[in-house]
Amino acid sequence: MTGRPIIGITMGDPVGIGPEIILKALSHNAPYETCRPLVLGDIQVLSATNQLLRTGLTIRRVEGVEAGGGQSGRIDVVGLSDLDGGQLQPGRPTQATGQAMVNYITKGVKWAMEGRIHGLATCPINKKAMHAAGFNFDGHTELLAEQTKTSHCVMMLAGAQLRVSLVTTHLPLALVSISLTTEGVLKTILITEQALRDSFGIPKPALAVAALNPHAGEDGLFGDEEVQIISPALHQAAQAGVNVSGPYPADTLFYWALKGRWDAVISMYHDQGLIPFKMVHFSDGVNTTLGLPIVRTSVDHGTAYDIAGTGKADPGSLLAAIHMAAHQAISRRRAS
């Protein structure tokens, strides 16, 4: 990679807000200052959305990665689907839209693995439509892991003030405790620490680990996961040279994390980490997948079918995701 990295932006669900936030994000000059954006999507859908929004942008079809110029005011698009705009309804996914959204991702992963692009920023997808198209994954992360042959990756939500990695992700709360293992906590710590050094450019990151139970279990009174599962993982990570501490009660941990005491927090389950994160970074948070051989960031929201096609979508999270993907690509280049 020389100069600005090429960041592939996958359009996500064609009937969600992905097309709209792409056009709004790329109407700003900022993305072009840090990278060469290349959209992987559908020309007809983007053109129709462009007419709705009246952005004044030029949408240019390019046949391959190398043809993209990364010039402000012009959106370079590799057309990977040819959907019939007359048959599409905002907020109404179909098998065809499910197939299309997966095609954007798999092509982007392939090009990233080949080094033809230097990172992916992904727009939101619909899991039901993806399943209807024959891809039975729980979401982006699992599909990316399969495509890159990665055995263990970590979901991190990142913003300017907070970074939160999750040990478990989309599980019913009743299954969290029985799903936690010392190995899982340890891998999350190690992958997060490595990513902070290589992808975020933090030479000596400090990590904090959240407890599972109130008051960190209160010496076993409120649960023993801290003693039996979490603390052994912290001990092994510290022996490996990681600057990690905890487990801390989650009700106070995030206060100090927001004050900048640590570079990232390891949370045991989805809402434990995402509720405080989204209180701070609701509009500019980024979902990034750690542990992959490629750079991948994403918006931290869904397809927002209720406002799809209305022009009301906020591109803030996608702008932040594009910026972070470019930053990670450059940091990885320096680290290597």
N, C-alpha and C positions, 0 to 999 in steps of 0.2 A: 504494500500500500504506500503510495506517495500522495502528498497533498491531502485534500479533504476526503475522508472515508465515504464510500458509497453505502448508504443505509436503505435497505429495502423496506418499504412500508406496505404491509399486506392489508387489503381493503376490508377484511373481515366479512361479516354478513352483509350481502348486497342490499338487504331490505332493513338493515339496522341503521345506526347513525354513522357507521364507518365512512361511507363516501362523503358525508357532510363534514365531518371533523377533519378529514384529509384536506379537502378544499379550503376550509377555514384556516387550518394550520399552515398550509403552504402558500396562503396569501400573505403571510408574514415573511420578512426578509431573514429573520433570525435563523431558521433551519439551514438556509443556504450559506450562512456564514461559517457554520461548523461542519457541514457535510454536503454530499450530493444526493438528494432524495430521489428515490426511484420507486414508483408505485407499482405494485403487483395487483392487478384487479381487472375491472371490466370497463372498457372505453364508453360503451353506451350508457351504463349506469352513472359513471362520473360526469359525462357530458350533460345528461338530463339533470343531475343535481347541480351542475354548474349554471345551467340556465335558471333553475329555481332560485339559486342564491345570488345570481348576477354578480359574480366576483370579478369579471373582467379578465380572468386568467385564461391562458391558452393551454389546452390539453393536447399533448403531442404523443402520438403512438410511436414507440421505439421497438425495434425487433429484438434487442438484446441488451444486456447490462452495459456493454461498452459504448452503446449509442447514446446513453444519457449524458446530458451536459451539465446538469445541476445549476441551471440559471434561474434566478428569481423572476417571477412573473409567468413562468412556464412550467407545467407539470409534465414530467416524462413518465409515461405509463407503458408497461409491458402488459398487453392484453392477454389474459390467461383464461378468460371465459367470454362468451358471446351470448349473453342472456337477452331474451326478448323483453324489452322494457314495457311493452304493452301488457305483458302477462304478470308483471311484478306489482305487488302491493306493499307499501311500507308497513313494516310490522308483521308481515305474513310470510314466514319462511317456508320453503318447499324443499323437496329432495334435490332439485337442481341448484338452489342457492346453497344448500349444504355441501354438495359436491364442489361447487365453485370456491367456497371459502376454504375448503381443505386443499384444493389445488394451489391456491395462492401460498399457503403455508409450506406445502411440501416442495414447491419449486423454490421458494425463498431459502428453505433449509439446504436444499441441494446446492444452490449457488453459494451460500455462505460456507458450506463444507468444502467447496472447491476453491474458495478464496476469491471468487469473482465479485461478491459483495462482502462488506466488512461487518455487517450487523443487520438485525431485523428489529423493526418496531411494528408490533402487530395491533390491528384494530379488533374490536370484540366480535366473538362468534357466538352462535347458538348451538348448544350441545345437542338438543333434540334434533335439529336439522342435520347436524353432523352424523348422528346415529342413523337417521333415516337414509343417509347417503352410504351407509355401510361402514362407518368408522366409529367403532365402539370405544371411544376414549372419554374420560371424565372432563377433559378440557384441553387447552393448548399445551399445558405442561407435559401431560402424559403423551400426547402426540409428538411433541418435540423430543422427548426422551427416547421414544421408539425410533424416530427418524434418524437420530444421531447416535443410537445404540449406547445411550447413557444409562447406567444402572441406578444411579442415585443423583437426583438434582433437588434444588431447594428453591422454594418460592420466597422472594424477598419483596417487600413493599418499601420503596425508597423515596425520600424527599429531601429537601434542603435541611430539615431539622431532625428528622427521624428516619432510621432504617430498621426494619423489622423482618427477621427471617422466621419461618414457620417450620416446626418439627412435623406436625400433622396439618393437613389442609382441609379438604372437603369431606369431613367425617361428621356423622351425627355426634352430638355432644356425649351421648351415652357410651360411645365407643372409644373416646379419646384415651381414657385411662388405660384400658386394656390394650390399646394400640401402641402406647409409648414403650420404647425399649432404650436401654443404655446405648446400644449401637446406633439407634436412630438419632438420639440427642447428640452423640459424639460426632456423627457424620455431618449433621447440620452445623455444628460449631466449626468443624474443620473446613467444610466447603465455604462457609461464610467468611471465615478468616482469610482463606486463600483468595477469594473474590475481592475482598476489600483491598488486598495488596495489589493484585494483578489488574483488576477491572476498575477500581475506584482510586488507585494511586495512593493509598494510605500505607506507608511503610511499616508501621507498628500499630495495628488496630487493637483497640480495647473492646471486649465484648462483655455484655451482661446477659445472664440467663434468668428467665422468669420461672418462678415456682408454678406448680399446677394448682395447689390448694391454697385456701385462705391462710394468711400469716405463714406461708411457706410450710404448712403442715403442723406448725406449733409442736415440734418434737414428736410427731406421730399422732397427736390428738385429733387432727383433722385430715389425716391421710399419711401414708408412708411412701408415696412415689418420690418425694424429694430425697429421702434417705436411700431407698432401694434402687432407684433408676437414674435420677437426675444428677445427684452429687457424684456418683462413680464416673459418669461421663465427664463432668467438669475436672475431676482429678486426672483422668487419662489425657484430656486436652491440655491441661497445665503441664503435665509431664512431657508432652510433645512440643512444648514451648509457646503455647497460645496464651495470650494475656486475657484470661477469662475469669469471671467471678460470679457468685450466686450460689444457689438459687435465691432470688429476691422475691418478696411478695409483690405481685403484679400491681396492687393498688398504689404502691409508692414508687415502684421501679420506673414507670414511664414519666413521672414528674422529673426525676433526676436525669433520665435519658434526654428529655426535652431541653434540659439545662446544658447538655453537651458533655456529660460525664463519660459517656461511652460512644463508640462509633457505630454500634449496632446492638440490637436486642434480639435474643433468641426466645421466641414464644412457643408455648407448648401446643396451642391450637388456634384455629382461624380467628375467631372473634376476640380472643384475648389480645391478639396483636393488632387486628384491623380496626377495632373500635377506637382505641386511642390514636392510631395512625390517621384515620380518616377525619377525626376531630380536628387535626392540624392540617392535613394535606388532602382535603376532599376534592379540590379542583386541580391540583397539580401533582398528585402522587403518581408513582410509576411502579408497575409490577415488572420485576426483572427475574429471570430464571438463572440461578447460579449453578455451577457445576457442569454446564454444557461446554462442548468444544467450540461453540459459536456464541456471539453476542446476541442476546434477545431481551428486548424490553417490550412493554405493552402498556396500554391504558389500564387504569385500575377500576374501570367501570364496565358495565355490560352494554348490550345492544340498544337499550333504551327504546324499545318498540313504541312506547307511549308517545314519544315525540319524534319518531322517525318520519322524515319527509316534511317536517314543519319549519325547519330552519332555526330551531331553538337550541341545538346542541352546542355544548361548550368544548372547544378544542384544547383547553388548557392541559389536560393530562397527556394528550398526544404530542403537543409541543414539547412537554417535559420528557416524554419517552424518546422522541427523536434526538433531543439534545443529549440525553443520557446514553443512548446507543452510540452516538458519535464519540462521546467522552470515553466510554468503555473501550471502543475500538482503538482509539488513540492510546489509552493507557495500556492495553494489551500489547500494542506494537512496541511501546517503550519497555515493558516488562520482558518481552522476548528478545 
